[in-house]
Amino acid sequence: MTAVSTGPGNARRDRDAQDGTTDVASALEFDILFGHLKPRERLVEDVLMRRFNAKRHAVRQALAELERIGIVTREPNRGAAVRDFSAQEVEEICELRAILQRRAAQRMRLPANPELIAGLQTIQKQHDKAVVARDPRAIDRANEAFHHILFSACGSAHLLGAIEHYAYLTRAMRLYPLVDPDLLELLRSEHWAMIDALKAGDRKTLMALVVDHIQHSKRMYLQVRQASRGATRLNDERRTRVSRTGT
């Protein structure tokens, strides 16, 4: 019999699974990434304990994990909240992503080889099926796989790593379009257009597509963010009136 070694990382994951930390973190990540929890929305420990029937230490560990991956913030005496990218941060990150993705398209060998085209087509068919089924998790998985294969073709592991780092940083932002059927269809069609450009050796079109593709989620996130801030301001004003008048 072969002995199986368990390092500290595996031991911690086992503990997290046993005490419910993993389940809490996964559920909250889903709610944040798919827009059920909005930017700046508070994540109150007592509420989460009741919702998930979890112990406080499991909820705190889950929030710590979500803070580590960049979608939750925690402040002393204020607790946790869904991360809110400022409008300037959104613009700056999307500008950087555009620069990186345009450079990746410049580096790709065109026309693309048949193996790359076949791999992208296979993944995109999975994405198409997920869009038709309105399955957000499947859409997300296929989308991530499509872009990984696409940008791997740039031939630079460091450039690919930078692209994926900033893509993950804005992961919540990028998933907002999944709730909009028309926008989903547009994103799906842009994937096929990228494949066509790779096949045809049309670098100019490919470079434009990989940049334009970023803009849809940026616009939608900023709209949601503005609406969320407006709602928060109205609630604050109501609470202030109530505290002053007692009614």
DRENTIZA-357740 format. One record per residue (C-alpha): residue in three letters; x, z, y. Coordinates in steps of 0.25 Angstrom, whole numbers, plus 2048, in hexadecimal, padded with zeros to 3 digits. Layout:
<pts>
ALAXZY...
</pts>
This chain:
<pts>
MET800800800THR8057FC80EALA805808818VAL7FE805825SER80580B831THR7FD80F83DGLY80381084APRO7FE818856GLY7F780C85CASN7EF80B84FALA7EC81A84EARG7E781A85CARG7DE80E859ASP7D981584DARG7D5821855ASP7CF819860ALA7C6812855GLN7C281F84FASP7BE82685CGLY7B681A862THR7C081786DTHR7C1808868ASP7B2806867VAL7B080C875ALA7BC80487BSER7B77F7875ALA7A87F9879LEU7AD7FC888GLU7B67F0888PHE7AB7E7883ASP7A27EC88EILE7AC7EB899LEU7B17DD895PHE7A37D7893GLY79E7DD8A0HIS7957E889BLEU79D7F28A3LYS7A17ED8B1PRO7AD7EF8BAARG7AF7FD8BFGLU7A48028B6ARG7A78118B2LEU7A98148A4VAL7A58238A3GLU7AA82A897ASP79D832894VAL795826894LEU79E81F88BMET79F82A881ARG79082A880ARG78F81B87FPHE79981A874ASN79782886EALA7A682A86FLYS7AF836873ARG7B5837880HIS7C383587CALA7BF828875VAL7B8823882ARG7C482688AGLN7CE81F880ALA7C5813881LEU7C5813890ALA7D4815890GLU7D5808887LEU7CD800890GLU7D580489CARG7E1800894ILE7DC7F2892GLY7D87F18A1ILE7C97F18A1VAL7C68008A5THR7CC8088B0ARG7CD8178B0GLU7CF8208BCPRO7D18308BCASN7C48378C0ARG7BD82A8C0GLY7BD8268B1ALA7BD8188ACALA7B680B8B1VAL7B67FC8ADARG7C27F58B4ASP7BF7EE8C1PHE7C87E38C5SER7C87E28D4ALA7C57D48D9GLN7D37D28DDGLU7D87D68CFVAL7CF7CC8C9GLU7D47C18D2GLU7E27C48D0ILE7E17C58C1CYS7DA7B98C0GLU7E47B18C9LEU7EF7B68C0ARG7E77B28B3ALA7E57A48B9ILE7F47A38BCLEU7F87A78AEGLN7ED79E8A7ARG7F17928B0ARG7FF7948ACALA7FC79589DALA7F478889EGLN8007818A5ARG809785899MET80078088EARG804774886LEU7FA769888PRO7F3762882ALA7F176F879ASN7F576E86APRO7E976D860GLU7EB77B85BLEU7E9781868ILE7DD77986BALA7D777C85DGLY7D978B85FLEU7D378B86DGLN7C7783867THR7C578C85CILE7C5799865GLN7BC79286FLYS7B178E865GLN7B179D862HIS7AF7A0870ASP7A4796871LYS79D79D866ALA79E7AA86CVAL7997A587AVAL78D79F873ALA78B7AD86BARG78D7B4878ASP7967BD871PRO79F7C487BARG7AA7C9872ALA7AB7BC86BILE7AC7B5878ASP7B77BE87DARG7BF7BD870ALA7BE7AE86FASN7C27AD87EGLU7CE7B687DALA7D37AE871PHE7D17A0878HIS7D97A5884HIS7E47AB87BILE7E679E874LEU7E5795880PHE7EF79D888SER7F879F87CALA7FB79087ECYS80379288BGLY80F795882SER8127A2889ALA8107AF883HIS8127B7890LEU8097AE898LEU7FE7AF88DGLY8007BF88EALA7FE7BF89DILE7F27B689CGLU7EC7BF891HIS7F07CC899TYR7E87C88A5ALA7DD7C389DTYR7DB7D0896LEU7DC7D88A3THR7D07D08A8ARG7C97D089BALA7BC7D78A0MET7BC7CD8ACARG7BD7C18A2LEU7B27C6899TYR7A77C68A4PRO7A37B88A2LEU79F7BB894VAL7927C0899ASP78F7B28A0PRO78A7A7897ASP78D79C8A1LEU79B7A18A4LEU79E7A3895GLU79A794893LEU7A379089FLEU7AF798899ARG7AD79288BSER7AD784891GLU7BA787898HIS7C078B88BTRP7BD77D885ALA7C2776892MET7CF77D890ILE7D0778882ASP7CD76A887ALA7D776B892LEU7E2770887LYS7DE76487EALA7DF75A889GLY7EB75F88FASP7E476289DARG7ED76D8A3LYS7E676C8B1THR7D876F8ABLEU7DE77A8A2MET7E57818ADALA7D87808B5LEU7CF7858AAVAL7D87928A6VAL7D87968B5ASP7C97938B7HIS7C579A8AAILE7CA7A88B1GLN7C17A68BDHIS7B37A88B6SER7B57B68B1LYS7BC7BA8BEARG7B07B68C7MET7A67BD8BDTYR7AE7CA8BDLEU7AF7CA8CCGLN7A07C88CDVAL79D7D38C3ARG7A77DC8CAGLN7A17DA8D7ALA7937DD8D2SER7987EA8CBARG79E7EF8D7GLY7917EC8DFALA7897F48D5THR7937FF8D5ARG7928008E4LEU7838008E4ASN78380C8DAASP78D8138E2GLU7848128EEARG7788168E7ARG77F8238E2THR7848268F0ARG7758258F5VAL77082D8EASER77B8388EDARG7778388FCTHR7688388FAGLY76683F8EDTHR75C8348E9
</pts>
